[in-house]
Amino acid sequence: MSKSRKINSSLNSGVTLPSLIFILAVCLASAIFPGRVSTVLGVVKNFIFVNLNWVYVWAVTVFVLFLLFLMFSKYGEIKLGRNDSSPDYSFFSWISMLFAAGMGIGLMYFSVAEPMQHYSNEIFANSSYVNSAKNAQLYTFFHWGIHAWAIYGLVGLALSYFAYRYKLPLSLRSCLYPILKDRIQGRWGNTIDVFALCSTFFGITTTLGFGVVQINSGLHILGVVHETGFVYQAFIVFILVSISVFSATTGVDKGVRILSNLNIAVVILLMLFVLFLGPTVYLIGSFTEGLGNYINNFFNLTFNTHVYEDASLPWFYNWTILYWAWWISWSPFVGLFIAKISKGRTIREFIAAVLILPTIFNFMWMSVFGNSAIWLDNHVSGGALSALANDPDALMFRFLEYLPFTKVISFMVIAIIMIFFVTSADSGMFVMNSIATKNAKVSPKWQIAGWGVLLAVLALFLLNAGGLEALQSMTLITALPFSIIILVMIACLVKALSIDKKYYEQEFSVSTVPWSGKLWKDRLRQIVKVDSQNDIDSYMRDIAGNAIHELRNEFIKNGIEANINQGKEPNFIEIEIRYDLVNNFIYGVRSETKDFPEYFQKEENLSDMEDGQAYFPLAYFGDARQGYDVRLFTKDELIADILKHYERFVAIISEDKNKMFISSNANRRIR
């Protein structure tokens, strides 16, 4: 008699089922009635862009100013994690992964197309060549610069902070914990995650769809395929999604990280190729001047709504507002992925890296490709490139025809688009699976692969039916409510950071002063003596051990249950008082080593030491505050020091405003 086998899954039905129903409904409607759905959604989108564009302008402005404030404020030193945590990835790998997820295919798709479209647009057509070229570069910088990354950075920061600092699930619902509290476990939390999952799916699907079209167009121009039909597009999707699934199922540490590192290396190589094969001096000069122009016009660009320029309003809606909506709609996906790889960074390091480094690279990239195309259009092609401005699928490859080694560079471009496709798809699978499982630590590989299959099937379905435009409009519409949600996240961050800072700045009671002066001769001997491992083992046994055991007995006499934990490798002993609703109190002492520099070892007026190392007992705490050397403490002084920290702990947990920060033990039940 065969036993029925239960399918192993970590999916949360409260998030996954409503999301799949909504995703399938929208995609089916867009595929079956592409014209009608596109028209209806287009009307809604246009209404929002025309009448509520100020919401996007103000929201993005607030995002930028808030992050700049945090970067230079006292909150910048706070870590995204425990105070003693360290980053999981090297700086290069971290930047490569967030960059590949944040820009991806769009960087290849628009690097020539956007500057050329601005340059040839009738809004700037009446200007001289110089002004048209400068405006094209300025607005491209504006759309791909700090403002775009501020949107991603803010969502990523909020997710990282609440997940790693407050030990909440890595989920958008957690970013609203200061307001919703335990309601993030229920319908409110599920609604936020459903919204994030749908927005992520729509954004990735449309971007991958456009990426496939560009790859197909490039292969057709190079003569690799005979046409740009659906059959070829389906074959491209099948190959690339298969690679994406393989990459995703190998994990972030392997597949995604390796591909991202490879991609950034190839991208830099391609940029250098075009820089040195094109008008090099012109490109370096235009980048320098363009950067200064962007800085000089930063605030004017930020607040400009074009309300006094009727002729430029349609351009403003179809470019700036569309971009802000597009970045906002992508922010759940990119923010979640950035958060997943950013544990251990400080807030200042996170913001500086996320805002500045990708922005500078984008500016270099857009200057090299966009300004090369404009220069070639004016000096070589006789306007042939600007005539193709409305054909972005082919424009990149037509531009490369005016450079040496055209085929080599063209194939390199296709390879980069493919890698961007794979990195966007596999990081998207991770993020969607994370949302759908409420950040489950372990998920079966078939489940992660299933998101990739769903992405591929629906992208092809919409490509064949002509429903991608409708899905794009739907994605842009969802950006309006999500911009409001991000503003609420800012309020939650401000509240949480304020509590966080006050927690670690909480002063001790003045009732305990460890050094009394009675034992000053013993102190002097201890100061000038370099302790060995045996000395510290004796201290751990005779001083720290006796102090903690004596204090534990006294706690028990006063009706407080206290536990002692200890070990040998490393040698440590700690006292722990457990609580149900707040973090446990922990004070411990462990053996640590310190290396002395060579000049210190040779100094005759200092004590001798073995192998240039000294051993010392380090106090540590359950909340990961900075510990210190307690070698000079007597048993009674060590007991007094523990009570000093316990008194501080009781004072903190007795204040209701600190509940959010000190209740992470209870919060683990949310997972």
Long-range contacts (C-beta under 8 A, 24 or more apart in sequence): 8-444, 9-443, 9-444, 9-447, 10-437, 10-440, 10-442, 10-443, 10-444, 10-447, 11-436, 11-437, 11-447, 12-436, 12-437, 12-438, 14-190, 15-190, 15-193, 15-194, 15-197, 15-435, 15-436, 15-438, 16-197, 16-436, 18-190, 18-194, 19-194, 19-197, 19-198, 19-201, 19-436, 22-194, 22-198, 23-198, 23-201, 23-202, 23-458, 26-202, 26-471, 26-474, 27-205, 27-458, 27-461, 27-462, 27-467, 27-471, 29-470, 30-462, 30-465, 30-467, 30-468, 30-470, 30-471, 30-474, 31-461, 31-462, 31-464, 31-465, 31-467, 32-465, 34-465, 34-466, 34-467, 34-469, 34-470, 37-467, 37-470, 38-467, 38-469, 38-470, 38-473, 41-470, 41-473, 41-474, 41-477, 42-473, 44-473, 44-477, 45-473, 45-476, 45-477, 46-317, 48-325, 48-476, 48-477, 48-480, 49-317, 49-318, 49-321, 49-322, 49-325, 50-317, 52-480, 53-305, 53-316, 53-317, 53-321, 54-305, 55-480, 55-483, 55-484, 56-321, 56-324, 56-325, 56-328, 56-479, 56-480, 56-483, 57-302, 57-303, 57-305, 57-321, 57-324, 59-324, 59-328, 59-483, 59-484, 59-486, 59-487, 60-147, 60-150, 60-151, 60-302, 60-324, 60-328, 61-302, 61-303, 62-487, 62-490, 63-147, 63-150, 63-151, 63-154, 63-486, 63-490, 64-146, 64-147, 64-150, 64-302, 66-154, 66-490, 67-150, 67-153, 67-154, 67-157, 67-351, 67-355, 68-351, 68-355, 70-157, 70-347, 70-348, 70-351, 70-497, 71-347, 71-348, 71-351, 71-352, 71-355, 74-501, 75-347, 75-497, 75-500, 75-501, 76-346, 76-347, 76-348, 76-351, 77-346, 77-347, 77-348, 78-161, 78-165, 78-346, 78-347, 78-497, 78-500, 78-501, 79-165, 79-344, 79-345, 79-346, 79-347, 80-157, 80-160, 80-161, 80-164, 80-165, 80-342, 80-343, 80-344, 80-345, 80-346, 80-347, 80-350, 81-164, 81-165, 81-343, 81-344, 82-164, 82-165, 82-623, 82-624, 83-504, 83-623, 83-624, 83-625, 83-626, 84-624, 85-164, 85-343, 85-344, 85-624, 86-344, 87-342, 87-343, 87-344, 87-345, 88-341, 88-343, 88-344, 89-257, 89-341, 91-353, 92-261, 93-257, 93-260, 93-261, 94-341, 94-342, 94-345, 94-353, 95-264, 95-353, 95-357, 95-358, 96-257, 96-260, 96-261, 96-263, 96-264, 97-252, 97-256, 97-257, 97-260, 97-337, 97-341, 97-423, 97-427, 98-156, 98-334, 98-337, 98-338, 98-341, 98-342, 98-354, 98-358, 99-260, 99-264, 99-357, 99-358, 99-361, 100-259, 100-260, 100-263, 100-264, 100-419, 100-420, 100-423, 100-424, 100-427, 101-260, 101-333, 101-334, 101-337, 101-338, 101-423, 101-424, 101-427, 102-149, 102-152, 102-334, 102-338, 102-358, 103-144, 103-358, 103-362, 104-207, 104-211, 104-420, 104-421, 104-423, 104-424, 105-207, 105-208, 105-210, 105-211, 105-214, 105-417, 105-420, 105-421, 105-424, 106-207, 107-144, 107-362, 107-365, 107-420, 108-214, 108-396, 108-413, 108-416, 108-417, 108-420, 109-210, 109-211, 109-214, 109-392, 109-396, 110-144, 110-392, 111-365, 111-366, 111-369, 111-370, 111-396, 112-369, 112-370, 112-373, 112-385, 112-392, 112-395, 112-396, 112-399, 113-389, 113-392, 113-395, 113-396, 114-140, 114-143, 114-366, 114-370, 115-140, 115-366, 115-369, 115-370, 115-371, 115-373, 115-374, 116-370, 116-373, 116-374, 116-377, 116-385, 116-386, 116-388, 116-389, 116-395, 117-389, 117-390, 117-392, 118-319, 119-374, 119-377, 119-386, 119-389, 120-386, 120-389, 121-315, 123-311, 123-312, 123-315, 129-378, 133-286, 133-371, 133-374, 133-378, 134-289, 134-290, 134-293, 136-370, 136-374, 137-286, 137-290, 137-293, 137-366, 137-367, 137-370, 137-371, 138-290, 138-293, 138-294, 138-297, 138-301, 139-301, 139-319, 139-320, 140-366, 140-370, 141-290, 141-291, 141-294, 141-362, 141-363, 141-366, 142-294, 142-301, 142-320, 143-319, 143-320, 143-323, 144-359, 144-362, 144-363, 144-366, 145-294, 145-359, 145-362, 145-363, 146-355, 146-356, 146-359, 147-302, 147-324, 147-327, 148-323, 148-327, 149-354, 149-355, 149-358, 149-359, 150-355, 151-324, 151-327, 151-328, 151-331, 151-486, 152-327, 152-330, 152-331, 152-334, 152-335, 152-338, 152-354, 153-338, 153-350, 153-351, 153-354, 153-355, 154-331, 154-335, 154-486, 154-489, 154-490, 155-331, 155-332, 155-334, 155-335, 155-336, 155-338, 155-339, 155-486, 155-489, 156-334, 156-335, 156-336, 156-337, 156-338, 156-339, 156-342, 156-350, 156-354, 157-339, 157-347, 157-350, 157-351, 157-354, 157-493, 158-335, 158-489, 158-492, 158-493, 159-335, 159-336, 159-338, 159-339, 160-338, 160-339, 160-342, 160-343, 160-345, 160-350, 161-347, 161-493, 161-496, 161-497, 162-496, 163-339, 163-439, 164-343, 164-344, 165-496, 165-500, 166-496, 166-660, 166-661, 166-664, 166-667, 167-664, 167-667, 167-668, 168-664, 168-667, 168-670, 169-438, 169-439, 169-670, 169-671, 170-336, 170-339, 170-340, 170-434, 170-439, 171-196, 171-434, 171-435, 171-438, 171-439, 172-196, 172-332, 172-336, 172-435, 172-485, 175-489, 175-492, 175-493, 176-485, 176-488, 176-489, 176-492, 177-492, 177-496, 177-660, 178-491, 178-492, 178-495, 178-496, 178-660, 179-488, 179-491, 179-492, 181-660, 182-670, 184-670, 185-670, 192-485, 193-435, 193-436, 193-438, 195-332, 195-478, 195-481, 195-482, 195-485, 196-332, 196-336, 196-435, 197-332, 197-432, 197-435, 197-436, 198-478, 199-329, 199-332, 199-333, 199-475, 199-478, 199-482, 200-330, 200-332, 200-333, 200-336, 200-428, 200-431, 200-432, 200-435, 201-432, 201-454, 201-455, 202-329, 202-471, 202-474, 202-475, 202-478, 203-326, 203-329, 203-330, 203-333, 203-475, 204-333, 204-424, 204-425, 204-428, 204-455, 205-455, 205-458, 205-459, 205-462, 205-471, 206-468, 206-471, 206-472, 206-475, 207-424, 208-237, 208-421, 208-424, 208-425, 208-455, 208-459, 209-459, 209-462, 209-463, 209-468, 210-468, 211-417, 211-420, 211-421, 211-424, 212-236, 212-237, 212-240, 212-421, 212-459, 212-463, 213-393, 213-463, 214-392, 214-393, 214-396, 214-417, 215-414, 215-417, 215-418, 215-421, 217-393, 217-394, 217-397, 218-394, 218-396, 218-397, 218-410, 218-413, 218-414, 218-417, 219-414, 221-394, 221-397, 221-398, 221-410, 222-397, 222-407, 222-410, 222-411, 222-414, 228-393, 230-460, 230-463, 230-464, 233-460, 233-463, 234-460, 237-456, 237-459, 237-460, 238-456, 240-418, 240-421, 240-422, 240-425, 241-425, 241-452, 241-453, 241-455, 241-456, 243-422, 244-421, 244-422, 244-425, 244-426, 244-429, 244-452, 245-426, 245-429, 245-448, 245-449, 245-452, 245-453, 247-422, 247-423, 247-426, 248-425, 248-426, 248-427, 248-429, 248-430, 248-448, 248-449, 248-452, 249-445, 249-448, 249-449, 252-340, 252-341, 252-430, 255-426, 256-423, 256-426, 256-427, 256-430, 259-419, 259-422, 259-423, 259-426, 260-423, 262-419, 263-416, 263-419, 263-420, 263-423, 266-412, 266-415, 266-416, 266-419, 267-365, 267-416, 269-412, 270-409, 270-412, 270-413, 270-416, 271-364, 271-365, 271-368, 271-369, 273-405, 273-409, 273-412, 274-368, 274-369, 274-372, 274-403, 274-409, 275-368, 277-403, 277-404, 277-405, 277-409, 278-368, 278-372, 278-375, 278-376, 278-403, 279-372, 279-375, 279-376, 279-379, 282-371, 282-375, 283-367, 283-368, 283-371, 283-372, 283-375, 286-367, 286-371, 287-363, 287-364, 287-367, 287-368, 287-371, 290-363, 290-367, 290-371, 291-363, 294-363, 322-476, 324-479, 325-476, 325-479, 325-480, 326-475, 326-476, 326-479, 328-479, 328-482, 328-483, 328-486, 329-475, 329-476, 329-478, 329-479, 329-482, 331-482, 331-486, 332-431, 332-435, 332-482, 333-427, 333-428, 333-431, 333-432, 336-431, 336-434, 336-435, 337-427, 337-430, 337-431, 340-430, 340-431, 340-434, 369-396, 369-399, 372-399, 372-403, 373-399, 376-402, 425-452, 425-455, 426-452, 428-455, 429-455, 438-671, 439-671, 495-660, 496-660, 496-661, 499-657, 499-658, 499-660, 499-661, 500-661, 502-658, 503-623, 503-652, 503-658, 503-661, 503-662, 504-625, 506-648, 506-651, 506-652, 507-648, 508-644, 508-645, 508-647, 508-648, 509-644, 509-647, 509-648, 509-651, 511-644, 511-647, 512-640, 512-641, 512-643, 512-644, 514-633, 514-637, 514-640, 514-641, 515-632, 515-637, 516-637, 519-634, 523-632, 526-631, 526-632, 527-632, 528-606, 528-607, 529-607, 530-607, 530-608, 530-609, 530-614, 531-614, 531-615, 531-616, 531-631, 532-610, 532-615, 533-591, 533-615, 535-615, 536-571, 536-591, 536-615, 536-616, 536-617, 536-631, 537-571, 537-591, 539-617, 539-631, 540-571, 540-572, 540-573, 540-589, 540-591, 540-617, 542-635, 543-633, 543-634, 543-635, 543-638, 544-573, 544-589, 544-617, 544-630, 544-638, 545-573, 546-635, 547-635, 547-636, 547-638, 547-639, 547-642, 548-573, 548-574, 548-575, 548-589, 548-642, 550-635, 550-639, 551-575, 551-639, 551-642, 551-643, 574-620, 575-642, 576-622, 577-646, 579-653, 579-665, 580-665, 580-666, 581-663, 581-665, 581-666, 582-653, 582-659, 582-662, 582-663, 582-665, 582-666, 583-622, 583-623, 583-662, 583-663, 583-664, 583-665, 584-622, 584-665, 585-622, 585-645, 585-646, 585-649, 586-620, 586-621, 586-622, 587-619, 587-620, 587-621, 587-622, 587-641, 587-642, 587-645, 587-646, 588-619, 588-620, 588-621, 589-617, 589-618, 589-619, 589-620, 589-630, 589-638, 590-617, 590-618, 590-620, 591-615, 591-616, 591-617, 591-618, 592-616, 592-617, 592-618, 621-645
